Amino acid sequence: QVQMVESGGGLVQAGGSLRLSCGVSGRTISSLAMGWFRQAPGKERDVVAAISRSGISKSYADSVKGRFTISRDNAKNTVYLQMDSLKPEDTAVYYCNSRDPSPFSWGRGTQVTVSS
């Protein structure tokens, strides 16, 4: 059973930074293209960043481009999301999961709250 455990969220002021981590068990992530997703209250869960199996190819939602950086350490089976210049609209629960193949069961996520 593949499990994702997200951590690193918290309360931060606008303009601040956070680094999220996602530990994966039950599957070697080198076989997975991974992504970070977020879900704000009353909204659907959307992908904000994605990274290829090798880590060479990355893509970002327009709303976070230039502010967020996704990375991975396949040796540690961990995916990261560096979030800088945070805005109140970044407030959401953040999740990681596979992009290819299709997502596995979702973890509990980590709450990010950005105050103005």
Backbone as CSV, one residue per row, in Angstrom:
resi,resn,N_x,N_y,N_z,CA_x,CA_y,CA_z,C_x,C_y,C_z
1,GLN,0.838,-1.189,0.000,0.000,0.000,0.000,0.880,1.248,0.000
2,VAL,0.633,2.117,-0.957,1.415,3.339,-1.072,0.814,4.409,-0.163
3,GLN,1.665,5.028,0.647,1.209,6.076,1.558,2.071,7.322,1.394
4,MET,1.399,8.473,1.462,2.073,9.772,1.411,1.908,10.439,2.767
5,VAL,2.990,11.001,3.287,2.925,11.743,4.542,3.526,13.119,4.310
6,GLU,2.649,14.119,4.307,3.068,15.497,4.072,3.366,16.195,5.401
7,SER,4.340,17.084,5.387,4.699,17.844,6.581,5.302,19.172,6.179
8,GLY,5.441,20.057,7.180,6.114,21.332,6.944,5.199,22.531,6.850
9,GLY,3.892,22.307,6.893,2.969,23.429,6.824,2.973,24.237,8.107
10,GLY,2.205,25.316,8.094,2.118,26.161,9.283,1.496,27.496,8.959
11,LEU,1.590,28.398,9.927,1.077,29.756,9.781,2.243,30.682,9.494
12,VAL,2.126,31.467,8.437,3.199,32.362,8.043,2.588,33.673,7.537
13,GLN,3.328,34.754,7.696,2.857,36.038,7.191,3.088,36.139,5.689
14,ALA,2.283,36.961,5.053,2.464,37.187,3.628,3.903,37.624,3.354
15,GLY,4.471,37.063,2.293,5.859,37.333,1.949,6.838,36.326,2.530
16,GLY,6.350,35.503,3.426,7.213,34.518,4.059,7.411,33.268,3.223
17,SER,8.116,32.299,3.815,8.459,31.061,3.110,8.163,29.843,3.971
18,LEU,7.901,28.749,3.295,7.766,27.442,3.929,8.341,26.389,2.997
19,ARG,8.807,25.302,3.575,9.265,24.169,2.784,8.483,22.932,3.205
20,LEU,7.732,22.399,2.264,6.947,21.204,2.520,7.732,19.961,2.117
21,SER,7.514,18.883,2.862,8.129,17.599,2.538,7.044,16.538,2.397
22,CYS,7.304,15.567,1.562,6.362,14.464,1.360,7.157,13.165,1.357
23,GLY,7.003,12.387,2.409,7.626,11.081,2.487,6.692,10.021,1.932
24,VAL,7.219,9.165,1.090,6.406,8.135,0.437,6.873,6.764,0.898
25,SER,5.940,5.914,1.245,6.249,4.534,1.600,5.425,3.587,0.746
26,GLY,5.936,2.390,0.555,5.216,1.382,-0.200,5.512,1.353,-1.688
27,ARG,6.295,2.323,-2.150,6.633,2.377,-3.575,7.864,3.242,-3.718
28,THR,8.780,2.830,-4.588,9.961,3.632,-4.872,9.563,4.776,-5.795
29,ILE,9.790,6.028,-5.353,9.280,7.161,-6.119,10.012,7.380,-7.435
30,SER,11.142,6.730,-7.618,11.851,6.900,-8.890,11.020,6.399,-10.063
31,SER,10.001,5.580,-9.776,9.115,5.073,-10.825,7.887,5.952,-11.026
32,LEU,7.807,7.069,-10.270,6.616,7.915,-10.276,6.946,9.342,-10.687
33,ALA,6.141,9.891,-11.590,6.127,11.334,-11.766,5.240,11.872,-10.647
34,MET,5.720,12.869,-9.925,5.045,13.314,-8.703,4.513,14.734,-8.851
35,GLY,3.581,15.061,-7.973,3.039,16.413,-7.978,2.628,16.851,-6.592
36,TRP,2.578,18.165,-6.424,1.986,18.770,-5.237,0.639,19.368,-5.658
37,PHE,-0.335,19.183,-4.789,-1.688,19.647,-5.034,-2.119,20.486,-3.841
38,ARG,-3.135,21.306,-4.027,-3.688,22.026,-2.881,-5.193,22.145,-3.012
39,GLN,-5.831,22.245,-1.853,-7.275,22.389,-1.810,-7.641,23.432,-0.774
40,ALA,-8.220,24.523,-1.248,-8.698,25.575,-0.362,-10.150,25.276,0.020
41,PRO,-10.623,25.837,1.125,-11.999,25.587,1.555,-13.008,25.918,0.462
42,GLY,-13.902,24.974,0.180,-14.936,25.193,-0.808,-14.489,25.079,-2.250
43,LYS,-13.236,24.687,-2.458,-12.703,24.588,-3.821,-12.214,23.177,-4.108
44,GLU,-12.023,22.888,-5.384,-11.515,21.583,-5.778,-10.008,21.499,-5.524
45,ARG,-9.518,20.297,-5.459,-8.080,20.070,-5.321,-7.432,20.242,-6.697
46,ASP,-6.427,21.087,-6.774,-5.740,21.389,-8.032,-4.247,21.120,-7.893
47,VAL,-3.625,20.778,-8.989,-2.177,20.584,-8.996,-1.506,21.953,-9.049
48,VAL,-0.464,22.131,-8.277,0.300,23.385,-8.301,1.705,23.203,-8.861
49,ALA,2.238,21.985,-8.766,3.578,21.732,-9.273,3.732,20.260,-9.590
50,ALA,4.549,19.969,-10.603,4.781,18.582,-10.997,6.241,18.409,-11.362
51,ILE,6.729,17.183,-11.191,8.137,16.901,-11.463,8.249,15.516,-12.077
52,SER,9.122,15.396,-13.057,9.308,14.125,-13.742,10.061,13.134,-12.853
53,ARG,10.133,11.895,-13.319,10.783,10.849,-12.530,12.248,11.188,-12.239
54,SER,12.925,11.767,-13.205,14.343,12.098,-13.039,14.550,13.407,-12.280
55,GLY,13.491,14.222,-12.234,13.608,15.538,-11.607,14.031,16.632,-12.566
56,ILE,14.277,16.277,-13.806,14.762,17.264,-14.772,13.629,18.167,-15.250
57,SER,12.467,17.587,-15.498,11.346,18.356,-16.025,10.401,18.746,-14.893
58,LYS,10.069,20.049,-14.836,9.174,20.568,-13.808,8.139,21.486,-14.462
59,SER,6.968,21.541,-13.852,5.948,22.458,-14.337,5.177,23.015,-13.146
60,TYR,4.605,24.221,-13.367,3.936,24.920,-12.274,2.636,25.551,-12.758
61,ALA,1.668,25.654,-11.841,0.479,26.431,-12.129,0.886,27.899,-12.259
62,ASP,0.177,28.631,-13.098,0.511,30.043,-13.319,0.503,30.829,-12.004
63,SER,-0.367,30.455,-11.098,-0.534,31.207,-9.858,0.672,31.097,-8.929
64,VAL,1.537,30.104,-9.127,2.682,29.918,-8.237,4.011,30.008,-8.978
65,LYS,3.962,30.159,-10.273,5.184,30.187,-11.077,6.101,31.325,-10.618
66,GLY,7.362,31.012,-10.431,8.331,32.004,-9.978,8.423,32.127,-8.474
67,ARG,7.483,31.509,-7.748,7.477,31.587,-6.281,7.687,30.214,-5.636
68,PHE,7.197,29.152,-6.263,7.308,27.796,-5.720,8.331,27.007,-6.531
69,THR,9.030,26.092,-5.837,9.992,25.212,-6.492,9.788,23.788,-5.998
70,ILE,9.538,22.892,-6.931,9.384,21.476,-6.590,10.722,20.770,-6.809
71,SER,11.024,19.816,-5.939,12.243,19.029,-6.094,11.992,17.643,-5.512
72,ARG,12.923,16.759,-5.751,12.775,15.401,-5.255,14.132,14.811,-4.914
73,ASP,14.134,13.895,-3.963,15.322,13.131,-3.604,14.908,11.666,-3.668
74,ASN,15.189,11.038,-4.783,14.740,9.653,-4.957,15.408,8.710,-3.952
75,ALA,16.616,9.033,-3.540,17.309,8.185,-2.564,16.596,8.208,-1.214
76,LYS,15.956,9.327,-0.902,15.221,9.457,0.356,13.724,9.200,0.178
77,ASN,13.328,8.909,-1.059,11.906,8.677,-1.341,11.039,9.844,-0.880
78,THR,11.520,11.055,-1.137,10.878,12.259,-0.627,10.774,13.312,-1.732
79,VAL,9.658,14.036,-1.705,9.428,15.142,-2.623,9.260,16.417,-1.791
80,TYR,9.745,17.527,-2.304,9.724,18.793,-1.565,8.997,19.869,-2.364
81,LEU,8.500,20.863,-1.645,7.944,22.056,-2.277,8.426,23.268,-1.490
82,GLN,9.324,24.034,-2.081,9.791,25.286,-1.494,8.836,26.384,-1.919
83,MET,8.257,27.059,-0.950,7.269,28.103,-1.240,7.785,29.429,-0.709
84,ASP,8.024,30.362,-1.587,8.517,31.691,-1.233,7.489,32.750,-1.619
85,SER,7.666,33.938,-1.072,6.760,35.059,-1.375,5.304,34.640,-1.253
86,LEU,4.997,33.996,-0.163,3.649,33.456,0.027,2.608,34.565,0.095
87,LYS,1.430,34.244,-0.417,0.304,35.178,-0.457,-0.886,34.574,0.302
88,PRO,-1.785,35.402,0.786,-2.970,34.851,1.478,-3.741,33.848,0.625
89,GLU,-3.746,34.053,-0.680,-4.472,33.125,-1.559,-3.794,31.763,-1.698
90,ASP,-2.597,31.616,-1.124,-1.943,30.306,-1.097,-2.459,29.443,0.062
91,THR,-3.287,30.018,0.915,-3.828,29.276,2.048,-4.643,28.080,1.567
92,ALA,-4.267,26.889,2.027,-4.918,25.647,1.577,-4.292,24.474,2.324
93,VAL,-4.888,23.302,2.139,-4.240,22.063,2.558,-3.457,21.552,1.350
94,TYR,-2.199,21.243,1.570,-1.308,20.807,0.503,-1.085,19.297,0.594
95,TYR,-1.161,18.647,-0.558,-0.993,17.206,-0.667,0.053,16.886,-1.733
96,CYS,0.692,15.751,-1.593,1.516,15.248,-2.688,0.931,13.915,-3.140
97,ASN,1.200,13.562,-4.384,0.728,12.285,-4.897,1.369,12.036,-6.250
98,SER,1.161,10.849,-6.753,1.658,10.492,-8.074,0.857,11.226,-9.151
99,ARG,1.571,11.630,-10.203,0.904,12.190,-11.381,0.823,11.135,-12.483
100,ASP,1.818,10.288,-12.529,1.850,9.198,-13.493,2.634,8.059,-12.873
101,PRO,1.992,6.952,-12.544,0.595,6.614,-12.811,-0.386,7.473,-12.009
102,SER,-1.650,7.170,-12.140,-2.697,7.954,-11.485,-2.480,7.997,-9.979
103,PRO,-3.003,9.048,-9.338,-2.803,9.189,-7.893,-3.233,7.971,-7.090
104,PHE,-2.487,7.708,-6.038,-2.846,6.685,-5.061,-3.780,7.310,-4.032
105,SER,-4.055,6.581,-2.960,-4.890,7.151,-1.900,-4.231,8.417,-1.360
106,TRP,-5.040,9.407,-1.041,-4.519,10.686,-0.581,-4.121,10.618,0.891
107,GLY,-3.028,11.311,1.213,-2.623,11.449,2.595,-3.480,12.493,3.295
108,ARG,-3.089,12.857,4.499,-3.857,13.831,5.284,-3.527,15.264,4.866
109,GLY,-2.431,15.437,4.180,-2.048,16.777,3.754,-1.441,17.569,4.897
110,THR,-0.987,18.772,4.561,-0.444,19.678,5.565,-1.032,21.067,5.331
111,GLN,-1.506,21.677,6.395,-2.196,22.959,6.296,-1.195,24.104,6.172
112,VAL,-1.408,24.945,5.190,-0.632,26.176,5.032,-1.599,27.347,5.159
113,THR,-1.302,28.237,6.081,-2.131,29.416,6.285,-1.253,30.654,6.186
114,VAL,-1.614,31.552,5.283,-0.842,32.765,5.060,-1.690,33.953,5.495
115,SER,-1.187,34.688,6.472,-1.916,35.851,6.983,-1.471,37.115,6.263
116,SER,-2.392,38.032,6.120,-2.088,39.287,5.415,-1.544,40.340,6.371
